[in-house]
Amino acid sequence: MPERKSLPFSEFPRTFQLAIKRLETPRRGRRRYSEASIKGTVNGFGQYLKAVQAAGLPLELSPEGLGAFIDALDARNLKSSTRLMYMSTVQAVAKEVKYPASERRLILEDCEIYREEMMREVPEKVRKLAAHPITLRDIAQAAVKWRNEARKTNSPNKRRTYFQRSGVLALLSLVPIRISDVNAIIVGQHLQRQDDGWSLTISSQKTGYRHNGALHHSLTRYLDDLLLYGEGGPVISRYTQRMGTPLFCTETNEHLSSRTLALSFKVATGGHHTPHIVRTLVHDALAKYGAYGAQLARILCGQSSPETAKSYEITAGRVRAEKAQKILSQIQKDILPRLGGGNSRSMSRSAKA
């Protein structure tokens, strides 16, 4: 069994436990940390404490401990963005326990070094999309394909797997929420079935953003499949029976793991992309609508920060630049002929004189 790289929260010194607990409560100048952010902070700072422990140093913040942690990070095969994330959790805890400002500035300097390295790296998703292009239309078409496979198969287990596969593909192609939020959907609580279709009300576990509204009618058949699994019969009565159970569940109505759903998505789309890619595809697909499209993408993805949203864009900048060039060329097309024509008439009159 591989050795843990992070110290368990129960083994944190009490000072740090209390500091992380305080992050759960909002205060002036700082929003409340979400459950996912708290979990990431515990993991990141736990890795700092583990490195300090391995170096034989006291479990506290110190220049020596930070040096040991940086050496440990640099020795591992990690992306600069991952190193930056871990150092940022140390900075957050250091600020909460009122670690001296002069020492915190050193942490920020290390964060900046990792940030600069990250900006020079080609993101993995960019390389994957270049090697294995995919669009939202491809994902929707995969949903259709696996729904047809589910309806053709005679194996109950395969039928269930294929309907779940088509369901998660169809849902994510129109509602690009995180896979952990998809996995948390409870029938009757987050997802309601009315006579005319389905509606979704769920808050992001990471940002707290609340998705609330009716779902497009094209999703109705795919979500109904997750109740009926090809057996037919009245949907509403099956919906009533399933209320309080996970949308994506086992035969005993237990949650499927997020890993299982993610793997199903990956298999269905050619084995190269995880569900998170849909968020990038949504940003790039809406880029042609300018600032309005960027805002729509943030709403669909449940992102509160424009800076965060920027990290999901790959071709958006190019699309906006192309649109800007078209607008400029249209302006030139409308203006330049008039200027040129005016000069010609003027020269003609001068010649006659």
C-alpha positions as CSV (number, residue, x, y, z in Angstrom):
1,M,0.0,0.0,0.0
2,P,1.5,3.4,-1.0
3,E,2.6,5.7,1.8
4,R,0.3,8.7,2.5
5,K,1.8,11.9,1.3
6,S,-0.5,14.0,3.5
7,L,-0.8,14.0,7.3
8,P,-4.4,13.1,8.5
9,F,-6.3,16.1,9.8
10,S,-6.7,14.3,13.2
11,E,-2.9,14.5,13.6
12,F,-2.7,18.2,12.8
13,P,-1.5,20.4,15.8
14,R,-4.6,21.9,17.3
15,T,-3.6,25.5,16.3
16,F,-3.9,24.4,12.6
17,Q,-7.1,22.5,13.1
18,L,-8.8,25.5,14.6
19,A,-7.4,27.8,11.8
20,I,-8.9,25.5,9.1
21,K,-12.2,25.3,11.0
22,R,-12.3,29.1,10.9
23,L,-12.1,29.1,7.2
24,E,-15.5,27.6,7.1
25,T,-17.0,30.8,8.5
26,P,-17.1,33.9,6.3
27,R,-15.9,37.2,7.6
28,R,-15.3,40.7,6.3
29,G,-12.9,40.6,3.3
30,R,-13.2,36.8,2.9
31,R,-15.9,34.5,1.6
32,R,-16.7,31.2,3.3
33,Y,-14.6,28.3,2.1
34,S,-16.6,25.6,0.4
35,E,-16.5,22.0,1.5
36,A,-14.3,21.1,-1.5
37,S,-12.0,24.0,-0.8
38,I,-11.6,23.0,2.9
39,K,-10.9,19.4,1.7
40,G,-8.2,20.8,-0.6
41,T,-6.7,22.9,2.1
42,V,-6.5,20.0,4.5
43,N,-4.8,17.9,1.9
44,G,-2.3,20.6,0.8
45,F,-1.4,21.7,4.3
46,G,-1.3,18.0,5.4
47,Q,1.4,17.5,2.7
48,Y,3.4,20.4,4.2
49,L,3.2,18.8,7.7
50,K,4.1,15.4,6.3
51,A,7.2,16.9,4.6
52,V,8.2,18.7,7.8
53,Q,7.7,15.5,9.8
54,A,9.8,13.5,7.3
55,A,12.6,16.1,7.7
56,G,12.5,15.6,11.5
57,L,11.3,19.2,12.2
58,P,8.6,20.3,14.6
59,L,5.0,20.4,13.2
60,E,4.9,24.1,12.9
61,L,5.4,26.8,10.3
62,S,9.0,27.8,10.0
63,P,11.5,28.8,7.2
64,E,13.2,25.4,7.6
65,G,9.8,23.7,7.2
66,L,9.0,25.7,4.1
67,G,12.3,24.8,2.6
68,A,11.8,21.1,3.3
69,F,8.3,21.3,1.7
70,I,9.6,23.1,-1.4
71,D,12.4,20.5,-1.8
72,A,9.8,17.7,-1.4
73,L,7.5,19.3,-4.0
74,D,10.3,19.8,-6.5
75,A,11.5,16.2,-6.0
76,R,8.1,14.9,-7.2
77,N,6.8,14.7,-10.8
78,L,4.2,17.4,-10.3
79,K,2.8,20.1,-12.6
80,S,3.6,23.6,-11.6
81,S,-0.1,24.3,-11.1
82,T,-0.2,21.5,-8.5
83,R,2.8,22.8,-6.7
84,L,1.2,26.3,-6.7
85,M,-2.0,24.9,-5.3
86,Y,-0.2,23.2,-2.4
87,M,1.8,26.3,-1.6
88,S,-1.4,28.4,-1.7
89,T,-2.9,26.3,1.0
90,V,0.1,26.9,3.2
91,Q,-0.3,30.6,2.6
92,A,-3.9,30.5,3.5
93,V,-3.2,28.7,6.8
94,A,-0.2,30.9,7.6
95,K,-2.4,34.0,7.2
96,E,-5.1,32.5,9.5
97,V,-2.6,31.7,12.3
98,K,-1.1,35.2,11.9
99,Y,2.3,33.9,10.8
100,P,4.6,37.0,10.5
101,A,4.0,39.1,7.4
102,S,7.6,39.1,6.4
103,E,7.6,35.3,6.4
104,R,4.3,35.1,4.5
105,R,5.9,37.3,1.8
106,L,8.5,34.6,1.2
107,I,5.6,32.1,0.7
108,L,4.0,34.4,-1.8
109,E,7.4,34.7,-3.6
110,D,7.5,30.9,-3.9
111,C,3.9,30.9,-5.1
112,E,4.8,33.5,-7.8
113,I,7.7,31.3,-9.0
114,Y,5.4,28.4,-9.4
115,R,2.8,30.6,-11.1
116,E,5.3,31.9,-13.6
117,E,6.4,28.3,-14.4
118,M,2.8,27.3,-14.8
119,M,2.2,30.1,-17.3
120,R,5.1,28.8,-19.4
121,E,3.7,25.2,-19.4
122,V,1.3,24.0,-22.1
123,P,-1.7,22.7,-20.1
124,E,-2.4,19.0,-20.4
125,K,-5.9,19.6,-21.7
126,V,-4.5,21.8,-24.5
127,R,-2.2,19.0,-25.6
128,K,-5.0,16.4,-25.3
129,L,-7.5,18.5,-27.3
130,A,-4.8,19.1,-30.0
131,A,-4.1,15.4,-30.3
132,H,-7.7,14.2,-29.8
133,P,-10.2,17.0,-30.8
134,I,-13.7,16.8,-29.3
135,T,-16.7,19.1,-29.3
136,L,-20.0,19.3,-27.3
137,R,-21.7,17.9,-30.4
138,D,-19.4,14.8,-30.3
139,I,-20.5,14.3,-26.6
140,A,-24.2,14.6,-27.5
141,Q,-23.8,12.2,-30.4
142,A,-22.0,9.7,-28.0
143,A,-25.1,10.0,-25.7
144,V,-27.3,9.0,-28.6
145,K,-25.0,6.1,-29.6
146,W,-24.9,4.6,-26.1
147,R,-28.7,5.1,-25.6
148,N,-29.2,3.0,-28.8
149,E,-26.7,0.4,-27.5
150,A,-28.6,0.2,-24.2
151,R,-31.9,-0.4,-26.0
152,K,-30.4,-3.2,-28.1
153,T,-28.6,-5.2,-25.5
154,N,-30.2,-8.2,-23.7
155,S,-27.9,-8.1,-20.7
156,P,-29.6,-6.2,-17.7
157,N,-26.2,-5.2,-16.4
158,K,-25.0,-3.8,-19.7
159,R,-28.3,-2.1,-20.2
160,R,-28.0,-0.3,-16.9
161,T,-24.4,0.7,-17.5
162,Y,-25.2,2.0,-21.0
163,F,-28.2,4.0,-20.0
164,Q,-26.2,5.6,-17.2
165,R,-23.4,6.3,-19.7
166,S,-25.8,8.0,-22.1
167,G,-27.4,9.8,-19.3
168,V,-24.2,11.4,-17.9
169,L,-23.1,12.3,-21.5
170,A,-26.4,14.0,-22.3
171,L,-26.6,15.8,-19.0
172,L,-23.0,17.2,-19.2
173,S,-23.4,18.2,-22.8
174,L,-26.0,20.8,-21.7
175,V,-25.4,21.2,-18.0
176,P,-21.6,21.4,-17.5
177,I,-21.5,21.0,-13.7
178,R,-18.6,19.2,-11.9
179,I,-18.8,15.4,-11.9
180,S,-18.9,15.4,-8.0
181,D,-22.1,17.5,-8.2
182,V,-23.5,15.1,-10.8
183,N,-22.8,12.2,-8.5
184,A,-24.6,14.1,-5.6
185,I,-27.9,14.6,-7.5
186,I,-30.8,13.1,-5.5
187,V,-34.1,12.3,-7.3
188,G,-36.9,14.5,-5.9
189,Q,-34.5,16.7,-4.0
190,H,-32.2,18.2,-6.6
191,L,-33.9,16.8,-9.7
192,Q,-37.7,17.1,-10.0
193,R,-39.9,15.5,-12.7
194,Q,-43.0,17.5,-13.8
195,D,-45.5,16.6,-16.4
196,D,-43.6,18.7,-19.0
197,G,-40.0,17.6,-18.1
198,W,-37.3,17.9,-15.5
199,S,-35.9,20.8,-13.4
200,L,-32.6,20.9,-11.5
201,T,-31.8,22.7,-8.2
202,I,-28.4,22.1,-6.8
203,S,-25.5,24.0,-5.3
204,S,-21.9,23.5,-6.3
205,Q,-19.9,21.7,-3.7
206,K,-16.9,23.7,-4.6
207,T,-18.1,27.3,-5.1
208,G,-21.6,27.2,-3.6
209,Y,-23.1,28.5,-6.9
210,R,-26.7,27.5,-7.1
211,H,-28.0,26.0,-10.4
212,N,-31.8,26.4,-10.5
213,G,-34.1,26.0,-13.4
214,A,-35.9,23.8,-15.9
215,L,-33.8,21.5,-18.1
216,H,-34.0,21.4,-21.8
217,H,-36.7,19.1,-23.2
218,S,-34.1,17.1,-25.1
219,L,-32.8,15.7,-21.8
220,T,-36.2,14.3,-20.8
221,R,-35.8,10.9,-22.4
222,Y,-32.3,10.4,-21.1
223,L,-33.3,11.2,-17.5
224,D,-36.4,9.1,-17.8
225,D,-34.2,6.3,-18.9
226,L,-32.4,6.5,-15.5
227,L,-35.7,5.7,-13.9
228,L,-37.1,3.1,-16.3
229,Y,-33.9,1.4,-17.7
230,G,-35.8,0.3,-20.7
231,E,-38.6,-1.4,-18.8
232,G,-41.4,0.9,-19.9
233,G,-44.4,1.9,-17.8
234,P,-45.5,5.3,-16.3
235,V,-42.5,7.5,-15.5
236,I,-44.2,9.5,-12.7
237,S,-45.0,6.4,-10.6
238,R,-41.3,5.2,-11.0
239,Y,-40.2,8.8,-10.1
240,T,-42.2,8.6,-6.9
241,Q,-40.6,5.3,-6.0
242,R,-37.1,6.7,-6.7
243,M,-37.5,9.9,-4.7
244,G,-34.7,10.2,-2.2
245,T,-32.3,8.0,-4.1
246,P,-29.2,9.0,-6.2
247,L,-29.9,9.7,-9.9
248,F,-26.8,7.6,-10.7
249,C,-27.0,4.6,-8.4
250,T,-26.5,0.8,-8.1
251,E,-29.3,-1.7,-8.2
252,T,-29.6,-1.3,-4.5
253,N,-29.9,2.5,-4.8
254,E,-26.5,3.3,-3.5
255,H,-24.3,6.1,-5.0
256,L,-22.0,5.3,-7.8
257,S,-18.6,6.8,-7.2
258,S,-17.5,9.9,-9.1
259,R,-14.6,7.8,-10.4
260,T,-17.0,5.3,-11.9
261,L,-19.0,8.1,-13.7
262,A,-15.8,9.8,-14.9
263,L,-14.5,6.5,-16.3
264,S,-17.8,5.9,-18.0
265,F,-17.5,9.3,-19.7
266,K,-13.9,8.7,-20.7
267,V,-14.7,5.3,-22.2
268,A,-17.7,6.7,-24.1
269,T,-15.7,9.6,-25.6
270,G,-12.7,7.6,-26.9
271,G,-10.6,7.2,-23.8
272,H,-8.8,10.5,-23.8
273,H,-10.9,13.1,-21.9
274,T,-12.4,13.4,-18.5
275,P,-15.8,15.0,-17.8
276,H,-14.1,18.3,-16.8
277,I,-13.4,18.9,-20.5
278,V,-17.0,19.9,-21.1
279,R,-16.4,23.1,-19.1
280,T,-13.6,24.2,-21.4
281,L,-15.8,23.2,-24.5
282,V,-18.6,25.4,-23.2
283,H,-16.4,28.4,-22.7
284,D,-14.9,28.0,-26.2
285,A,-18.2,27.4,-27.8
286,L,-19.7,30.6,-26.4
287,A,-16.7,32.7,-27.1
288,K,-18.1,34.0,-30.4
289,Y,-20.8,35.8,-28.4
290,G,-18.1,38.0,-26.7
291,A,-18.6,39.2,-23.1
292,Y,-22.2,38.0,-23.1
293,G,-21.0,34.5,-24.1
294,A,-18.3,34.5,-21.4
295,Q,-20.9,35.5,-18.8
296,L,-23.3,32.7,-20.0
297,A,-20.4,30.2,-19.8
298,R,-19.6,31.2,-16.2
299,I,-23.3,30.8,-15.3
300,L,-23.6,27.4,-16.9
301,C,-20.4,26.2,-15.2
302,G,-21.3,27.8,-11.9
303,Q,-18.1,30.0,-11.7
304,S,-18.2,33.2,-9.7
305,S,-14.8,34.5,-10.8
306,P,-13.9,35.7,-14.3
307,E,-10.3,34.9,-13.5
308,T,-11.1,31.3,-12.8
309,A,-13.2,31.1,-15.9
310,K,-10.3,32.3,-18.0
311,S,-8.3,29.1,-17.1
312,Y,-11.0,27.1,-18.9
313,E,-10.6,28.9,-22.2
314,I,-8.4,27.4,-24.9
315,T,-9.6,28.7,-28.3
316,A,-11.8,31.5,-26.9
317,G,-9.1,34.2,-27.3
318,R,-8.5,33.2,-30.9
319,V,-12.3,33.2,-31.6
320,R,-12.8,36.6,-30.1
321,A,-9.8,38.0,-32.1
322,E,-11.2,36.6,-35.3
323,K,-14.6,38.2,-34.6
324,A,-12.9,41.5,-33.8
325,Q,-11.0,41.3,-37.1
326,K,-14.3,40.7,-39.0
327,I,-15.9,43.7,-37.3
328,L,-12.9,45.9,-38.1
329,S,-12.9,44.7,-41.7
330,Q,-16.6,45.5,-42.0
331,I,-16.0,49.0,-40.6
332,Q,-13.2,49.4,-43.1
333,K,-15.4,48.1,-45.9
334,D,-18.1,50.6,-45.0
335,I,-15.8,53.6,-44.4
336,L,-12.9,53.4,-46.9
337,P,-14.9,53.3,-50.1
338,R,-16.6,56.5,-49.1
339,L,-13.3,58.2,-48.4
340,G,-11.8,56.9,-51.6
341,G,-14.9,57.9,-53.6
342,G,-14.9,61.4,-52.1
343,N,-11.3,62.0,-53.1
344,S,-12.0,60.8,-56.7
345,R,-14.8,63.2,-57.2
346,S,-12.7,66.0,-55.7
347,M,-9.9,65.3,-58.1
348,S,-12.2,65.1,-61.0
349,R,-13.6,68.6,-60.3
350,S,-10.1,70.0,-59.9
351,A,-9.2,68.6,-63.3
352,K,-12.2,70.2,-65.0
353,A,-11.4,73.5,-63.5
